[in-house]
Amino acid sequence: MNRRVLILGMGGLFGSAAARSFRAAGWDVDRYRRGTDMAIAARGARWIVNAMNPPNYHDWANQIPQITKQVLAASRDSGASVMVPGNVYVYGREPSPWSASTPHHACTRKGKIRAEMEARYRAHAEEGRSVVILRGGDFLNAESPDTLMNRVMLKDLRKGKITALGKPDAQRVYADLEDMTRIAVQLAETEDHTPGLLDLGFPGTRFSARELAEEFSRQMGRDISIKKFPWTALLLASPAWELARELREMRYLFDMSHEIDGTDFHARFPEFTPKTLQRVVFEHLYIRGLKVVPDQGNAMSTQTIL
């Protein structure tokens, strides 16, 4: 059986993790190179994984529709199924837990762009093609400096501080990329057998900034404080700094407790257990070379976590 996948955006967070997971599962992985003919690149592929986004949210209004148009044309030309990592921007301030049945009421410009993109994939699926939207929260990957966790939240961890971008007690959903892309591979094995759209939420790991700080404190054996993200400074930088403008638009998500409904996910993958907050914290300490202090009450050790 054909086990070739074309990955768009392999240099990004999801794309690089997907490449590792597909290769580990024995798939032939091809990398799409920007500027080349996508339809030609997709010929012979069973799946197109579209993880390609303009860096730092640059020019989404023009580039996302262009990328989507190319992907759909390549899928039609090659017969390949399409998989897209979805986010939660499309829901806006709709109450969670969010699921495939939650209305798309995006309240930001980027959310509306993503909702329009997903509508085009939905129409593509209605043509009798297989499309998977695997939806998760903010990405986690201890080894990547590009995640929000590493770039912002843990920037001052060695100084005994973590940064909260919103309310410290707001519980947010995160998607560990190792976990999420292993699920992507499992979906690729079977989901192209039944044409149509699968909008599947990945429930991931849910925690607040306060819970994160407490778990770092426990594992490091020292007090970890919480400091507020300097949104005012970001506002002042916005006129000249594109990324600052784009991040400000998403501020509401850091103040709003939310989660992804895992009902459909657990029905498909009843034995799958996402990484715990304890494991997430351990991995981020390990990659930094920071020592985990044994917890006498819980017998914390490298062996018990691994």
JOHURA-V74727 format. One record per backbone hydrogen bond with DSSP energy under -1.0 kcal/mol. CO is the residue of the C=O (numbers start at 1). NH is the residue of the N-H. E is the energy in kcal/mol with one decimal. If there is no record, write none. Layout:
BEGIN
co | nh | e
CO | NH | E
CO | NH | E
END
This chain:
BEGIN
co | nh | e
3 | 28 | -3.3
4 | 46 | -2.9
4 | 47 | -1.2
5 | 30 | -2.8
6 | 49 | -2.9
7 | 32 | -2.4
8 | 51 | -1.7
9 | 12 | -1.9
12 | 16 | -2.1
13 | 17 | -1.7
14 | 18 | -2.9
15 | 19 | -2.1
16 | 20 | -1.8
17 | 21 | -2.2
18 | 22 | -2.9
19 | 23 | -2.3
20 | 24 | -2.4
21 | 25 | -1.3
22 | 27 | -2.6
23 | 26 | -1.8
28 | 5 | -2.7
30 | 7 | -2.9
33 | 36 | -2.0
37 | 41 | -2.2
38 | 42 | -1.9
42 | 45 | -2.5
46 | 81 | -2.5
47 | 6 | -2.7
48 | 83 | -2.7
49 | 8 | -3.0
49 | 51 | -1.2
54 | 57 | -1.1
55 | 58 | -1.8
57 | 60 | -1.0
59 | 63 | -2.7
60 | 64 | -2.0
62 | 66 | -1.2
63 | 67 | -2.7
64 | 68 | -2.6
65 | 69 | -2.5
66 | 70 | -2.0
67 | 71 | -2.5
68 | 72 | -2.6
69 | 73 | -2.1
70 | 74 | -2.5
71 | 75 | -2.4
72 | 76 | -2.3
73 | 77 | -2.3
74 | 78 | -2.3
75 | 79 | -2.5
81 | 48 | -2.7
82 | 132 | -2.7
83 | 50 | -2.7
84 | 134 | -2.1
86 | 136 | -2.2
88 | 91 | -1.3
89 | 92 | -1.2
91 | 94 | -2.0
98 | 261 | -3.0
99 | 102 | -1.6
103 | 105 | -1.2
108 | 112 | -2.1
109 | 113 | -2.0
110 | 114 | -2.3
111 | 115 | -2.4
112 | 116 | -2.3
113 | 117 | -2.1
114 | 118 | -2.7
115 | 119 | -1.9
116 | 120 | -1.5
117 | 121 | -1.6
118 | 122 | -2.4
119 | 123 | -2.1
120 | 124 | -1.9
121 | 125 | -2.2
122 | 126 | -1.7
124 | 127 | -1.1
125 | 128 | -2.0
129 | 196 | -1.9
130 | 82 | -2.3
131 | 198 | -2.5
132 | 84 | -2.8
133 | 200 | -2.4
134 | 86 | -1.7
135 | 202 | -3.9
138 | 175 | -3.0
140 | 177 | -2.6
141 | 144 | -1.3
147 | 151 | -3.0
148 | 152 | -2.1
148 | 153 | -1.7
149 | 154 | -2.5
152 | 155 | -1.1
153 | 163 | -2.2
154 | 157 | -1.7
156 | 159 | -1.1
156 | 161 | -1.9
157 | 160 | -2.2
160 | 225 | -2.7
162 | 227 | -2.7
164 | 229 | -2.1
167 | 170 | -1.8
168 | 210 | -2.5
171 | 258 | -2.9
172 | 207 | -2.0
173 | 138 | -1.3
174 | 205 | -2.5
175 | 140 | -2.4
176 | 180 | -2.9
177 | 181 | -2.2
178 | 182 | -1.2
179 | 183 | -1.6
180 | 184 | -1.8
181 | 185 | -1.9
182 | 186 | -1.8
183 | 187 | -2.4
184 | 188 | -2.1
185 | 189 | -1.3
187 | 190 | -1.1
187 | 191 | -3.0
190 | 193 | -1.9
196 | 131 | -2.5
198 | 133 | -3.0
200 | 135 | -2.8
205 | 174 | -2.5
207 | 172 | -2.3
208 | 212 | -2.2
209 | 213 | -2.4
210 | 214 | -2.5
211 | 215 | -2.1
212 | 216 | -2.3
213 | 217 | -2.6
214 | 218 | -2.2
215 | 219 | -2.3
216 | 220 | -2.6
217 | 221 | -1.6
217 | 222 | -1.1
219 | 293 | -3.2
225 | 162 | -2.3
227 | 164 | -2.8
229 | 231 | -2.1
230 | 234 | -1.7
231 | 235 | -2.2
232 | 236 | -1.9
233 | 237 | -1.6
234 | 238 | -1.1
237 | 240 | -1.2
237 | 241 | -1.6
241 | 245 | -1.6
242 | 246 | -2.1
243 | 247 | -2.5
244 | 248 | -1.9
245 | 249 | -1.1
247 | 250 | -1.1
248 | 251 | -1.6
250 | 253 | -1.4
251 | 254 | -1.8
259 | 98 | -2.4
262 | 266 | -3.0
263 | 267 | -1.6
264 | 268 | -1.4
265 | 269 | -2.6
269 | 272 | -1.5
276 | 280 | -2.4
277 | 281 | -2.6
278 | 282 | -2.1
279 | 283 | -2.5
280 | 284 | -1.9
281 | 285 | -2.0
282 | 286 | -2.9
283 | 287 | -2.3
285 | 290 | -2.5
286 | 289 | -1.4
295 | 298 | -1.3
295 | 299 | -2.2
301 | 305 | -1.7
302 | 306 | -2.5
END
